[in-house]
Amino acid sequence: MIKKKPHIIIFNPDQWRSDVQGHLGNPAAVTPVIDSLIQKDAVSFRNAYCQNTVCTPSRCSFMTGWYPHVRGHRTMYHMLHPEHNEPNLLKILKENGYFVWWGGKNDLIPGQTCDQNYCHIRFKPSPDDFKRWGYAPQEGNHGGDLAWRGNPDGKNYYSFFKGKLDKKDKDIFCDSDWQMVLGAIDFIKNYNDEKPLCIFLPLQYPHPPYCVEEPWYSITDRNKIPPRAHSPENWEGKPAILKGIARGQNLSAYTEEEWTELRAVYYGMCSRVDYQFGLLLDALKNKKLYNDSAVFLFSDHGDYTGDFGIVEKTQNTFEDALSRVPFIVKPPADTPVKPGVNNVLTELIDFTATVYELAGTKPDYDHFGKSLLPVISGKIKTHRDAAFCEGGRRLGEIQAMERESSSAETNALYSPRIRLQITDEGIYHGKAAMCRTEKYKYIRRFYETDEFYDLENDPLEEKNLINETAFAMEISRHRDRLLTWYMETCDIVPRITDQR
C-alpha cells in the first residue's frame, strides 16, 4: 500500500532570533502556542542554525539543501534560477503532485520569473477579501509614514524603533502579515482537492522596524528581559563592520531603559507571530488536516535587537543573535515523534531533506541536508558534529556589493550597513565562515582577525579568544573541521551529463 503524502505547512517568520521563545527558558518570551505544541506533538531544536544571516541567501539555502558557497548565493540580488538548473523545493513539490499555495514575501525567486513555475496560487488579497474579513489594509512595519524616525541627527533615526501601532477600532492591525495569515486560513477552510497541500507562509515579522499593536505591544514584562550583549572596548576582537554600523546607526545615546523598550516591542512582535501560528493550526484542525500535516516553523535568521549596541543584522557576522533560529517540526500523526526540546546541532538545510523524506520524493540533484525524522522519533541521539554559516564577499566582487539597494546612497534605514557593503575602502564586507560545535564557535575571516568563543562561559560572545594559547588545540581542531566542510560541500556536479 502506497503511503499517503502528508500536507507540508511551512510557517516562515523573518528575523526571529532563537532565544525569544518561552520553552527555551526566556522568562520574558510569551510564546504559548509553540510552548504547548512541543509538549505533545512537535520537536523544538534548540541549536538550529541558518546558513546565512540575511534573507535571500538563507532562503536559497533552505529551499535547496545547498550552502551559499555552492552556487554563490551570498547576496540579496542573486536568487534561484531554474534556467541555471538550480532547484527549488516549492517547484519540486509542485511537480510531484502537491498543490502549492504561497502567501507572503519573496526573497527567493527572481522578480522576472513567473510565479506559476513554483506554485498554483500566489496569494494577493482582493477587495472582496477585505470586505469579508471586515478590515481595511494598513501599512505596517515596512511602509507608511516615516515620521517616527524623527530628526536625521537624532538617536532614533536609524534605530528601527517605531513602537505601538494604531489598530483604530479593530482588533488587529491588518498589515501584510495579517492579510497572508487570513488568506491562508480561508484557503484551508475551502480546500477540497485530493492533492496534498503545500502552504508556504513567509511572513515579514518580527523583522524590524520594531512595531506591533496591542495586546502584543504590552504583553512582554520589561523587567524579565535578559541582559543584552555589550560591545567590547574599542570593538577589540570584533569585525570592522560592527564598529562601522554602530557608528552609522548612532545609538550610543540610547539609555538601557530605551533599549529595554525596543527589545520588548520585538518580543511582542514574536508573540504576535506565535498567535498567528496558533490560528493556522486551528484552521488545520477544524478542516481535519492537522493529523495529516507536517508543520515546520523556522526563521531565516535572527536580529541584533540591541546586542552590541546595534540593531538589524549583517551578512558576515555570526553571533547566535543572528545565526541561531527557532526550528519547530511537527510530523504527521503516523510518524513517530518524541516531543519536546532537542539539543542536537541542526541546520536549516535539514528542513529540505526532511520534507523530501516525508513526501517520498527523491530529488534529482545532490544536496547536503540530513533528514531529521530519525532524531524526531528519538531513534538517534546525535545528528551533526558541527553547524556552519557563511557570508560576505571578496574585495572587488562588485556583483555582491548590493549597489542596487535604494539604501546605498541615501539616509534610508539600511544605509549605515549598505554604505559599508558597497565600498572597498575598508574591509567591512569581507568573506567569513562559521563552524559551531557543541561548546565552541570558530569564525574564519578572509581579511580580518579570526574569532573563537567559549559558548559555555561566554554565551553572548563578548570576548574573542582567538589569541588565547589555552584554546590553541580547539582552534586548530575547528579550523580543520571548517576545511573538511569546504572540501565536502564546495560544489555539486549535475547528474545530467553532457555529450563529448
ABEGO torsion letter per residue (X at the ends): XBBBBBBBBBBBBBGBBAABBAAAGBAABBBAAAAAAAAAABBBBABBBBABABAAAAAAAAAAGBBAAAAGBABAABBBBAAAGBBBAAAAAAAAGBBBBBBEBBGABBAABBAAAABABBBBBBAAAAAAAGBBBBBBAABEBAAAAEBAABAAAAAGBAEBBBAEABABBBBAAAAAAAAAAAAAAABABABBBBBBBBBAOABOBBBBBOAAAAABBAAABBBBBBBBBGGBGBBAAAAAAAAAAGAAABBAAAAAAAAAAAAAAAAAAAAAAAAAAAAAAAAGAAAABBBBBBBABBBAGGBGGBBEBBAABABAAAABBBBBBBBBAABBBBBEBBABBBBAAAAAAAAAAAAGBBBABBBABBBAAAAAAGABABABABBBBBEEBBBGBAAAAGAABAAAABABAAAAAAAAAABAABAAABBBBBBBBAABBBBBBAABBBBBBBAAABAAGABBAAABAAAAAAAAAAAAAAAAAAAAAABBBBABBBBX
